Amino acid sequence: MKRINDIFYSLQGEGRNTGRATVFIRFAGCNLRCPFCDTEFSDYREMSDTDILAAISAYPSRFVVLTGGEPTLQADAEFIALLHSNGYEVAMESNGTRCPAAPVDWLTVSPKQAYIGATGRLAVTRCDELKVIFDGETEVSDCGIEADYYYLQPCDTGDEERNMAITEACVDYICKHPKWRLSLQTHKMIGFK
């Protein structure tokens, strides 16, 4: 049984796959506690792999994103294989502290260096997309992770004025460091889940 916070159908709102019709499977629980996280950890229902498959089969897209929380805590090799065998392209959004249990088609790592504890080490060293949260204060780092795409995403502080200042600083940083690209949370900007 897996602890599922939510299953929903929408568009991917950030990163390389922005605008793509996506089935989201949001797992409850994480091994980090970041203050800006958008997942409510205490709210979940337990579902079997076949229950999850039945729930997502109602949607027309065959692109599924495993997110959280931290999906590597629950998305085991059998579950990923079940999704693949049923024709799903599987993407995962992870904090990078644990490697996926089986290969996925697209891996986004969003490291949270300030919150990973005493060792400060990440398990993932290679991903498709690295997405670093930019707050205008913490030094920008790729954390030694090799990626096909490097994104900076302005941190949403909940304060519109502060968010604008962070976004402006992020744009300025990218102009000076063109290895990085801008990722905006379009789902928050235009009001979809």
C-alpha positions in Angstrom: 0.0 0.0 0.0 1.1 3.5 -0.8 0.2 6.7 0.9 -1.3 9.0 -1.7 -1.9 12.6 -1.0 -3.6 13.3 -4.3 -4.1 12.1 -7.9 -5.1 14.7 -10.3 -5.0 15.6 -14.0 -3.7 19.0 -15.2 -0.9 20.5 -17.1 2.7 20.4 -16.0 3.3 23.9 -14.6 7.1 24.1 -14.5 10.4 22.9 -16.0 11.0 21.4 -19.4 7.6 19.8 -19.7 5.6 23.0 -18.9 2.2 22.9 -20.6 2.1 19.2 -21.1 -1.1 17.3 -20.2 -0.1 15.3 -17.1 -1.5 12.8 -14.6 0.1 13.7 -11.2 0.5 11.1 -8.5 1.4 13.0 -5.3 2.8 10.8 -2.6 2.5 11.8 1.0 5.6 11.9 3.2 9.1 13.2 2.7 12.5 12.8 4.4 13.0 16.6 4.4 11.0 19.5 5.9 11.3 22.5 3.6 9.3 25.6 4.7 8.1 26.4 1.2 6.8 22.9 0.4 3.3 22.8 -1.2 2.3 19.3 0.0 0.2 18.6 3.1 1.9 15.4 4.5 -0.8 14.4 7.0 -3.5 14.2 4.4 -3.4 10.9 2.5 -5.2 7.7 1.6 -3.7 4.3 1.3 -3.9 2.8 -2.2 -2.6 -0.4 -3.8 -0.7 -0.2 -7.0 -3.7 -1.6 -8.9 -6.0 1.0 -7.3 -3.6 3.8 -8.4 -3.5 2.4 -11.9 -7.3 2.3 -12.0 -7.5 5.9 -10.8 -5.1 7.2 -13.4 -6.6 5.2 -16.3 -9.6 7.6 -16.3 -7.4 10.3 -17.8 -6.4 10.5 -21.5 -2.7 11.5 -21.1 -0.2 8.7 -20.8 2.4 11.0 -19.2 2.5 10.5 -15.4 4.5 12.5 -12.9 5.4 10.9 -9.6 5.8 13.7 -7.1 5.4 14.4 -3.4 6.6 14.7 -0.8 9.4 12.5 -1.9 8.3 9.8 -4.3 11.5 7.6 -4.0 10.3 6.7 -0.5 7.3 4.7 -2.0 7.6 4.3 -5.8 9.2 0.9 -5.9 10.5 -1.0 -8.9 7.3 -3.0 -9.2 5.1 0.1 -9.3 7.3 1.8 -11.9 7.3 -1.4 -14.0 3.5 -1.6 -13.7 3.1 1.9 -15.1 5.5 1.2 -18.0 3.8 -2.1 -18.8 0.5 -0.2 -19.1 1.9 2.3 -21.6 2.8 5.2 -19.3 5.7 7.5 -19.8 7.0 8.0 -16.2 8.5 11.1 -14.9 9.6 11.7 -11.3 10.3 14.8 -9.3 12.7 14.1 -6.5 14.8 16.0 -3.9 17.8 13.8 -5.0 18.5 12.3 -1.6 17.5 8.8 -2.8 17.8 7.2 -6.3 14.7 6.0 -8.0 14.1 2.2 -7.5 13.9 1.6 -11.2 14.6 3.7 -14.3 12.1 6.4 -15.1 11.7 8.2 -18.5 12.3 11.7 -17.0 14.0 12.6 -13.7 13.7 16.0 -12.3 15.9 16.7 -9.2 15.3 19.7 -7.1 17.9 19.6 -4.3 17.2 21.3 -1.1 20.8 21.6 0.3 19.8 23.7 3.3 17.5 21.0 4.5 19.2 17.6 3.9 20.9 17.4 7.3 24.4 16.8 8.6 25.8 14.8 5.7 24.6 17.2 3.0 25.0 14.5 0.4 22.8 13.7 -2.5 22.4 10.2 -3.9 21.5 11.3 -7.4 24.5 12.4 -9.6 22.7 12.5 -13.0 19.2 13.6 -14.1 17.4 14.9 -17.0 16.5 18.2 -15.4 18.0 20.0 -12.4 15.6 22.5 -10.8 17.2 24.7 -8.1 14.9 27.0 -6.0 16.3 30.5 -6.2 15.7 32.7 -3.1 18.1 35.5 -3.8 20.1 34.7 -0.7 21.4 31.1 -1.0 24.4 30.6 -3.3 23.3 28.9 -6.6 24.9 25.5 -7.0 24.3 22.5 -9.3 25.3 20.4 -6.3 27.6 18.3 -8.5 24.7 16.9 -10.4 25.0 16.5 -14.2 21.8 17.3 -16.1 20.6 17.9 -19.6 18.8 21.0 -18.5 19.6 23.4 -15.6 16.7 25.5 -14.3 16.4 28.2 -11.6 12.9 28.6 -10.2 12.1 31.7 -8.1 11.0 30.7 -4.6 7.4 31.5 -3.9 7.4 33.2 -0.5 3.7 34.0 -0.4 4.6 37.7 -0.4 3.9 39.3 -3.9 6.5 42.1 -3.4 9.2 39.7 -2.2 8.4 37.3 -5.0 8.9 40.0 -7.6 12.3 41.0 -6.2 13.3 37.3 -6.1 12.2 36.8 -9.7 14.1 39.9 -10.9 17.2 38.8 -9.1 16.8 35.3 -10.7 16.5 36.8 -14.2 19.6 38.9 -13.6 21.5 35.8 -12.3 20.6 33.8 -15.4 21.6 36.6 -17.7 25.1 36.5 -16.1 25.2 32.6 -15.9 23.6 31.3 -19.1 24.0 27.7 -18.1 20.7 28.2 -16.3 17.2 28.6 -17.7 14.2 30.2 -16.0 11.4 27.9 -14.7 8.3 29.7 -13.6 5.4 28.0 -11.7 2.9 28.8 -14.4 0.1 26.8 -12.6 0.3 29.4 -9.8 0.5 32.3 -12.2 -2.6 31.5 -14.1 -4.5 29.6 -11.5 -4.7 25.9 -12.2 -3.8 23.0 -10.1 
